[in-house]
Amino acid sequence: MKKLFLSGLSLLLALTATTGIAQNPIIQTKYTADPAPMVYNDTVFLYTTHDEDDAEGFKMLDWLLYTSTDMVNWTDHGTVASLKSFEWVKRDNGAWAEQVIERNGKFYMYCPIHGNGIGVLVADSPYGPFKDPLNKPLVWQKEHWDDIDPTVFIDDDGQAYMYWGNPNVYYVKLNEDMISYSGDIVKLSERPKHYQEGPWTYKRNGHYYMAFASTCCPEGIGYAMSNTPTGPWETKGYIMRPTEKSRGNHPGIIDYKGNSYVFGLNYDLLRRETPEHRERRSVSVAKMTYNPDGTINEVPYWSETKLEQIGFFNPYRKVQAVTMAWGYGLKTEESANNKMYLTHIDNNEYLCVRGVDFGAKGAKEFIVNAACDSMEGLIEIRLDGADGPLVGTVKVKPTGSSDIYELMSCSIKGAKQIHDLYLCFKGKKANDLFKLDYWEFK
């Protein structure tokens, strides 16, 4: 995913965004879709599907995880499950929109396998590993291919529900074990107006909500409300109105640290590379507000929203190099021991971490764990822009292999108070200068 069509305006926006403001799409190192956010232990766990870099149509093999505590900077945790997590699945494609929910200290991932129903995985940690407790689908209506896009929520009385479907909407009552259900599969006699697929069901202040991808195409995010978890559902309008920019969408909604957020998807990263359509999507997020009666105010298209950081970023610790607010052109790589590294670092690329609090005394030293195979490169540490004030430069010396990591450092002067941090990569080679494990300030 390299910069083939990056316009001058896009580059200007990337370089001049206000300190502490998110940029959409929020993940740039991979193509991500079907966002499924979950709040746990004061952290947002964002599970996504994954469009492969060479996808023409839907090419989806696994599910990914990202985390954030400020809604602006996100850490890549790599693959948490894949089609191979289900031994009964024989397909080599079709890892569609999942959702993860916690109950009684366990984490349940509901995964549609396109054409093979909906499976469930279980883990003792939100990071996984996720295992299949059933060795068969939880739901599979073999007479059609409607079984996609599950969403699960637990009502105040402890009853859990799973909803899903395209073009129809179905639900079942899950048992407390969350891996079986009681009663029959129920098909809604009347689906919400404009419903297409991708339901996201939740309860807030006594109101039941079903957000969904609205009728295609273009496709926005609609929503319906009900007084009961089983309906009837009354469509109230749009969370995000369809525009010519929104070919597809899929909502995920959370409340976090006093704010409400809606996640969705778009093709904005793909448009940086080509005007031609490919199924290579990207996740975005925006703040969302409610009216006193519980209805939702419409949110403008992602690029027209402004998402502020919650709290500031602490640089005085080991920070995984796959943590960033912006890193277009860079890639991440997962090692055999499931450790994540920043890779495909090319000359003149950079990453940005927003809203970094260096404190009144400021930083004195920058340390990075890097691997470099043959030719020396540089990391320029800059503030507030890729061409902002230079506060230090690290020489990344050859370590003998791109898989051998060593600590390297430089002194820092002028990094005080709160700034956006830019790590700018330079080298005599055009491509693959080095790899990064983690960095920290002292």
N, C-alpha and C positions, 0 to 999 in steps of 0.2 A: 504494500500500500504506500507508494511513493508519490511525491508531489509532481504530477504531470501537468495539471491545469490550475495551479494555485494562482488566483488572480491577484493583481496589485492591491485591490481593495481588501480582499480576504487577508492578505499578508499584513496590511496596515492594521486591520482590526486585531489580528493576532498579536501584534507588537505593542498596541497602545491600549489594550483593555484596562479598565480601572482596577486598582489594587483590591484584592479580595473578592472579585466578581467572577462567577463561574463562566466558562465558555461552553457552548453546546456545539456538537455533541460532547458529552462528558468523557467518553472513552474514544481515543484516537489510534491506539496501537493495534487494535483488532476491530473487526466488524462485529457489532453486538446488536441483538434485537430482543423483543419480548421481555422487557424488564420486569422483574419480580422482587421488589424491595421488601425487606423485613427488618424491623427494629428489634435489637436484642442487646442487652447489657450496654445501653447508651451508644450503640454503634449501628449504622445502617449497613446491612448485608444486602448487596444487590446481586441477585442471580440473573443471568441472562442466557439466551441462546447465542449461537455463534455461527455467523455466515463465514464460510471459508473465503480466503483472499481471491481464489480463482472461480468463485461461484458465478454461474450464469443464471440458472434458476436457483431453487432452494437447495443448498448443499450444507446440511447441518448434522454434525456428528457428535457433538458434546455440549455440556453446559458449563458456564464459567461463573466465577465469583469475584466481586469487587467490594471493598469496604471503605467507609468514610465516617469521620466524626464531625466534619464541618460542611458537608454537602458540596464541596468545591474540589478538594484534593482526594483522589481515589487510588487505592492500592490494589494491584492485580494479584489475585491468589491462584490464577490459572484454572485448570479443569477440575471440577469437583465431581463430575459424573459424566458418563458417555453411554452410547448405545451398548457398549461392551459390558456395562454394569448389569445388564439384563441377559442372562444366559439363554432365555427363551426367544430373544429377538434375533432374527436372522437377517434383518435389513441392514444395509450399509449406509443408509441415509434416513432422515426423518426425525431427528431429535428436536421436536418442536417445543412450543411455549410451556414452561414448567412453573411451579410455584412451590416455595418452601414455607412451612409453618412449624412452630414449636409447641409441644405439649408435654408436660410432666418431665421436662429435662431432655426430651428427645426431639429430633428434627426430622420432619417428614417431607420428602420431595416427591411431588406428583408430576409425572413425566408422560406426555403423550408420545407415542411412537406411531408416526403417521401410517395408518393402515393396520395397526396392530393393537389398538386400544390405548388404555392409560395404565401405566405401571406406577409403583410406589417404591421409594428407597428410604432407608432409615439410617440416621447417624446419631452418635452421642455428642457431636459438636457441630456447630453451624459451618465449620470448615470441612466437614467430612472426616473420614471416608464414609460415603453413603453405600449401603448394602441392600440388596433385594431380599426382603423377608418372605416373599410369597413364591418366587420362581414361576410366576404367571401374572397375567394382567389383573389389576384390580377391577377394571371395567373394560369390556370389549363387546360392543354390539356389532356383530359380524355382518349384519344385513346392510350396513351402510358405513360411510367413512366420516360420520359426524363427530367421532370421539377425539376431539382436540381441545387444547387450551383450558386445562382444568384450573379452577380457583377454589380455595378452601378457606373457610373461616369458622371460628368457634363462637357460638352465641353465649350470652350472659348466663344461660341456664346450663352450659356445658355441652349442649348438643352441637356437633360439628356437621357442616354441610359441604359437599363438593358440587360445584356447578361446572358445566362445560358445554361446548358444542358450536358447530357451524354446519348449516345455517340455523338449526334449531337449538333450543336451550334445554338442557337436562339437569337434573340434580338427584342426589341420593343423600340419605342421612348416614354419616359415618359413625361407626361404633367408637367407644372411647379408646380402643387400641389404634385407631386411625388407619388401619390397614385392612378393614373389612367394613361392610355396611349392612344395615337392616332395612327390610322392606324392599319395594320395587324401585327401579329406575323410573323417575317421573319426567315426562316431557311436558314442558310448559304448553298449555293449550293456546296461549297467545304470547308470542315473544315480544319483547319491548320494541317499540317503533324505532326504525333505523338500525336495529341490531344486525351485526354481521358475524362477529366472532370475538374471541379474546375477552371473555367476561372477567371482571375483577369485582368480587363481592365483599362487602364489609359493613360494619355497623358503627354509627357515630351519633352520639347524643339522642339515642332512641330511634333514629332513622336507619332503615336498611337501604343500602346503595348497590346498584349493579352498574359499573362503568363498562364500556365495551367499545370495540372498533366499530365505527358506524359504516353504513352501507357504502360500498366501493363503487366507483372511484371518481374523484378523489375520496379519501377516507379520513375522517376526523375521529374524535373521541366523544361519544355520546354517553348519557347516563340516565338511569331510571331509579325511582324510589318506591319503597313499599313500607307498609306498617307491619309486615311479617316477613320472615326469612324465605317463605315459599311463595310470595306474591299475593295478589296480582301486582305486576310492576307497571308503573306509569312513567313513561319517558318524559323527562323534564326539559331536555335540551342538549346542548353541547358543552363539554368541558373545553374542547378545542374544536372550533368549526373547521370543516374541510376546506382546504385551499389547494391550489394547483401544485403546491410544494409537497403535499402530503399524500403520496400514493398509497401508503399503508400506515397502520398505527396499531398500538397494543398498550393499554393502560396498566399502570401499577401505582397505587396510591397509599401514602402513609402520613401519619402525624409524627413529627419529630422535633423535640426541643421547642415546643410551642408554636410550630408552624405546620401547615399542611402542604404536601408536595405531590405533584402528578408527574410520573415518568411516562415516556412514550418513545416512539422510534421515528426515524426519518432516513432520507437518502442524502443528507447534506455532505457527508464525507465523500461519498461516491461522486457527487457533482463536482468536487474539486478535481477529480481525475478525468471524468468523461461525461458528456451529456447523454450518452446511451444508457439504457436501463439495464441494470443487473440486480440480482437479489443480494445486495451487500448493504446492510442497514446499520444504523447507529443509534444508540440510546441517548436521549436528552431528558432534562428535568426542568420543571418550573414550579414556582410557588403558586399555591392555589388557595382561594378564600371562599368562605361560605356566607350566605345571607342568614339573618335571624331565623327564617323558616326552614333552614337546612338546605335550601337549594344552593347550587354552586355557581359562582361567577365565572364567566367565560375567560379562558386564558388565551392570549395572543399566540401566534405561531412561535415556536421555540426561539428563533433568532431575534425575535422582537421582545423577548423577556429579559429581565435582569435578576439574577439569583445571587444574593449576598451570602458571603461566608458566615458560618456560625462559629464564633471563637477564632482564635489565631493558632497558627501551626508552630509547634515546638521543634526547633532544629537541633537542640542539644541532646540528641539520642541517635541511635542507629536507625536510619531511615532507609527502607528498601528503595532501591533505585527505580523500581516499577511503581512508585508513588508519584503522582503528578496531577496537575489540573489540565495541562496541555502538553502534548508531545507528538504532534503530527509528523509522520514519517518514520518515527521510531517503532521498534517492535519489542515484544517480550517473549522470553523463551523459558520453558520449564525443563529442569534437569531431571535425571533419573530418580533423584531423591525428593522430587516435587518442590525444589527451590526455584524461585523465579529470578531471572536476570534480565537486564535491559540490553538489547542487541540491535543489530542493523543500524548502528550509529554512524551516520555519514557526515562528511565535512559540511559545516555551517548549519547543522541541525541543532536543536536545543530542546530542553524540557523546562517547564515552568511549574513551580510550587507557589501557590498564592497565599498571601497573608501570613508571612513568616515573621515571628516575633523574636528579634535578636536581643531585645532587652536594652536597658539604658547603658550598660557597660559595653555591650557589643561582643561580637565573636572575634577570636584571636587566631583560630586555626581551622582549616577545612581538611577532612580526612576522607578518602574514598578507597574502596576495595575494588580494584579493577584488574582486568586481564587484557593483555595486548600481545599479539603473536609476533610481530616483526618490526613495525615502524612506529616511532614515537608520535604521540598526539598530545593535544592540550584540552583542558577543561577551563574555560574562562568563567569565573563566578561573577555575575552581574546582578544589578538590582533594578527592578521595575521595567525592564525591557531587554530584549536581546541585544540592543545597542545602548543599554543603560550604563551607569557608573560601574567600572571594573574595580572589584574589591580584592581579587586574588586570581592566580592562575596556577593550576596543577599540571605538571608534566607527567603524562601517562607513559611510562617507559615500558619497553618490551619485557614481558615476563617469560617468554619462550614458548608460550602456547595460549590460544584463546580460551583455554580451560584452566589455566593456572592463575589464581588471583593473588594479588599482593596489595598491601596497604601503601598508599601514596598520599602526600600532604603538601600544603602550602600555607603560608601566613595570610591572614585576612586583616584588612585595614579599611574601616569606613562602613562596616555592616552593623548598624545600630537601629533600634526601634523596629517599626513594622514596615516590611517591604515584600513585594513579590520577588521570589528568587528565580533567577535564570541560570541554568547550567548550559553553557554554549560550547559546542564541540568543534574542534579545529584539528586539521591534520593534512599532511602532504598527500595522503591517499584520498580518493573521492568517496570510497565506501568502506564500511565495516572497519572503522578506526580501532575500536576496542569494545569490551563488554563491561558492564557495571553491576556490582552486587549490592552494595549499600554505601551511604555516605553519612557524615555527621560533622557538626561544628563543635568546637571547644571554646 
